[in-house]
Amino acid sequence: MADPVDWKMARRVASKVAARQPFADTYLDDQIVADFDEFTAQAEQLVGEATGLWSTSGEARARVAGRDMWIDANIASFQRLLRPLLDKMGDKMDDGIMAPVGSKVAGAELGAMLGWMSSRVLGQYDLLVIEDENPEEQDIVYYVGPNVVGLERKFAFDTREFRLWLALHEVTHRAQFTGIPWLREHFLGLVQGTMDSVDPDPQRFLDGLKRGVDMKRSGEDPLADGGLMGLMASDEQREVLDQVAGLMSLLEGHGDVTMDRAGADQIPSQERFGRVLRGRRQGTRGFMKMFQRIMGIDAKIMQYQQGEDFIEAVDDAGGPELLDLAWLGPENLPVITEIRDPKLWIARMEQAQPEIA
């Protein structure tokens, strides 16, 4: 069976797009490795105290990575996560001359996205891998060394403060997925359900393009919610994507708010760090801005601010106790419409839990 994605092509393109790594001779020195080992452990304690979420999976492990290592880790995650979808698509691929061409195009597109992201991402909690494969390579908090060092030098950041601040965000994500027993399985179930419902029929692509043209004519933005993925999705898939978007916005907003609250007494420069990173998220222009929109990365960037606004609105309405209701079960998670209008979620929680009203 033909593989719809040429993974070797993806790897080559990603490495080329990632380009030369600045500070390649310094990002793996003993100091940065020691710093992230120290600050990841410290962040676990601070995050637990601030949120009440404590990992049930043991101590977090930090790994300082170059861009190529980050690319390899994410390609492995994509291969595992997308396997059911790719098997379905492979069954429908022609065995003729165009099949390898299509797989190379898909590999090049994925590689371009990962290569660009590898030059921007600072840290990542590795969630996407499947539990029974290479357990020693799972549950890792990654820090992309050359990007961290590059930003520190560009803006003259205090390195110890900045590295602890980054660790707080990524460790918060780990606390979410390893401290809330049902959350990892629920998230992967949503993603897997989306993949299982994908129709590989080319007509779906044509229907999506027609929908985009119709939306454009009526004054709507066809790429506003999830880029091409959202545009090509069926009504059933869009419902699941709304759940995924709501969950990711909640988790990203919670991560951003927690890193500031947990680090308030430890990181005097965190307000400046936040200003720089917010500007960095929003500062892309030209071709790269369009690339972000097509791939749905724009929607990801919006998740941070919408999630923060949601967390703050909920906190104002009922404090941490109200937000804690979101962690009780999947039925309490906000969907994207509730993220954008927190009063809807607050009202739903008050109805379900009258004692909080």
N, C-alpha and C positions, 0 to 999 in steps of 0.2 A: 504494500500500500504506500502510495506517495505521501510524503510529509508536506502539509501545506506551507510550512515555514522552513526555510533553509537557515538553520540555527548557526551554522558556520559563517554564513553571509551576515547574519545579524551581528555576530561577534566582531567580524572584520569592520563593518560599517560603524558600529558603536565605538570601537577603538580609534578609528580615524576621526570621527566627529569629536570625540573627547579631546583629541589633539595632545600636544605636549603638556605634561603636568608641571606646572610651576612648583618650585621648591621641592622637586623630586628627591633631592638629597637631604631634606630636613624633615619631611612629614612622618617618616618612620624612625626618627631618632628615639633614643631611650626616654627622653623627657616627655614627649607627647603621648607615648604609650603608657608611661607611668601616670601621667596626669589623668588620662581617661579611665584607667583602672581605679584610681583614687576617687575621682569625681562621680563615676557611675555608682560606686558603693555608697558614697555620701548622698547622692541624689535619691537612692532607694529609701534611705531613712527619712529624708526631708519630704519626699512625696507621700510616703506612708503616713507621716504625721499630719500633713496638710489635707489629705483626701480620705484617710481611713482605708485605702486600698493597699493591701499587702500581698505580694506575690506568693503563690503556693507552689512555685516551681523552682525554689532555691534562689541562690544569689544570681544577679545579672552578670553576664560576661560581656566585656567591652572588646571590640576589635577595631583597630585603626587600619583603614583600607585605602589603597590607591583607587583611582578611577577604574582601572581594569578589573580589580578585584570586586568592586561594587557592581560593575557590569556583569561579571561572571555569576555573582550571587543572584542577581535579579533575572538573568536568563534562565538559571536553574529553577528559580521560583516560577517563572512564566511557563516553562516546560511542564512542570508538575501540575500547576493550577489549570492550564488550558488543555491538558491531555484529552479529556472527554470531547471537547469541542473540536480539537484538531483531528481526532479519530473520525468524528462524524464528517468533517469536511474532506478528509482524505478519501473516504469511501466514495465521494461524489466527484473527485478530481479525475480528469481525463488521463489516460495513460499515454497520450500522444505527446507531441513536441512541446505543447504549451504548458504542460503540467510543471516541469522544472522551472520554466520562466516565471510562472505564478508564484512558486515557492521562494524564488530568489527575490522577487519584488516584495513579498510579504516580509522576508528576512531583512531586506534593506530598510523598509519602513520602520520595523520594530527597532532595528539597530540605530537608525537616525534618532528616534525618540529617546532610547536609552543613553546614547552618546551625549545628547544635549543635556539630559537630566543629570548625567554623571558629573558634568561641569558645574552644576548648580547646587546639588543636594549637599547638606552638611552632615546630617545624621539620619539614621533609619533603624527602627526596630523591625527585625526580620520576622514577619508574620506569615507570609504566604506559603511557605513550604509545608508539605504534608508530613504529619507526625511520624510515620513509620519509615521514613527514608533519611538516611544519614543524620541520625539524631545529634551527633556531635557538631553538626553544622547548622543547628537550629537554635532558636531562642537566643539570638545574638543581637546586641546593640552595636550597630556599625557607626563609625565616624569616618567621613571621607577626608583623610588627612590633608591633601594638597589644597582642597577648597577651604578647610578651616584655617590653615596657615595663611593662605592667600588673603582671606578676609581680615584676619587679625593684623596682617602687615599693612594692608591697604588703608584700614581705618585706625591703626595704632591702638587696637583693643588691648586691655589687660588680659593676658592669655589665660591666667588661672580663673579669673571671673568669667570670661566668655566660655571656657570649656565646661565649667560647672553649670552655667546657664543652659548650654546645649544639652548636657546630660540630663538635666531636669525634664526637658521636653520629651526626650526619647524614653527615659525611664518611666515617665507618666504613661506613655503608650503601653509599655510592658506591664505596668501595674494594672491597667485597664484589662488587658487580654489574659493575664495570668492571675489576677486578683478577683475577677468577676467570673465565676465558674462556667457560665453558659455563653459568654460573649464570643470567644474564639470560634466555637462550633457554630453559633448562630451566624456570624459574619461569613465564614467560609460556606455555610449552607446557602446564604443569599447569593454569593458570587457563583457557586456551583449551579444553583437553580437558574441563574441568568444564562450561564454557558449551555446548560442542557436544553434550554428553550430556543436557542439560536437556530434559525432556519438557514442552512447554507445555500439555499436556492438563489441564484443570481438575481431573480426577479425581486427579491427583498431589497437588494441594493438599488435597483431601478425605482422601486416604490419609494424608498427613502429619499432619493434625489428629487422625485416629483413632489414629495411632501415639503422638502426644503425650498423648492421653487415657489410653491403655493404660499408658504409662510413668508417668504421674502416679498412676494407681491402684496400681501396683506399688511406689510409693515412690521412683521415679527422678525426676530433674530433666530434663524434656524440652528445656529450653533451655540445658543445660550446655555442649554442644559445638557452637558456631557459630550459636546462635539459630535463627530460622526457616529459614535456609539449610540448616543441618545437619538440621533436623527433616524438611524436604521432600525431602532428597536420597535417591536410590536407593542400593542397596548399592554399586554401582560408583562413584557419585559420592562416597559417604562414604569409600571407600578413597583416592580422590584427595584429598579434603579432609583426610584424616589426613596425607598427604604434605605438603600445603600448610601445615597447622598445624605439623608438625614443622619444616619449613624456616623458617617465620616465627619460631617460638620460638627456633630456633638463631640466626637473624640478629639478632633483637631482644636476646637475651641476650648475644650477642657484642658488639653495639653498646654495651650498658650497661657491660659489663665493660671494654671497650676504652676508653671515654671516661674511666673512673676510672683505669685503669692508665696510659694515655698522658698524662693530665693530672696525675699524682701530684706531679710536681715543679713544675708551673706554676700549679696552682689550689688554694691552701690551703683554700678554702671548699667544695670539691666534696662533702665528706661532708654538709654542711648542705643543699646543693642537692639531693642525692639523697634526703634525708629529706623535704624539702618536696614533691618531685615524686612520690615514692611515696605520700605522704598524699593528694596531689591526684588520683592515679589511683584510689585506693580510697575517696575521700570522698564520692562521689555517693550521694544518698539519694532516697527517694520515687519520684515519677514518672520522674525521669531515670534512676534505677537500673533500673527496669523497661524503659525505652526502650533502655538499653544491652544488657540481656539479650535483648530481642526481636531487636535488630539484630545480635547476636553480638559486640558491642563488649566485653562482659564477658570473652569468650574471648580477645580481643585483649589485654586488660589482664593476664590470667593468663599470656600468652606471655612477658611481660617477666620475671616472677619465675621461672617454670619454666625459661626459657632461661638465666637467670643461674645457677640451681642446677645445670643440666646442665653449663654451661661450667666451673663450679668443681669439680664431681665429676670431670669428665674431666681437668682440670688436676691435681687431686690424684692421680689414678691414673697419669697418664703425661706430664704437662706439655704445653707447646705442641705438641710433636711429635705427640702423640696426637690433639689437636684438628685438626691440619693434615691428617689423613687424611680429614676430612669434606670438604675442598676438592678432593680428587683427582678426584671424579666423582660423578654423581647416585646411583650405587649405594651410595655411602658415607654419604649423608645420613641422619640419624636421622628416623624417623617419630615421631608424637606419643607412642606408647606408650614408645618409647625415651627421648624427652625426659623423660617422667615417671619413668622408671626407668633412669637412665644405665648401670647395670650391664649391661643388655641390649645396648646399643650397644657398650660397651667389650668385652664378650665377643665380639660379632660381628666387631669390628675385630681382636681378637687372633686369632680363627680365620682371618680373611682375610689378616692380616699377622702371621704367627707371630713375626717378628723383634722385634715390639714387646712381646711377652709377657715 
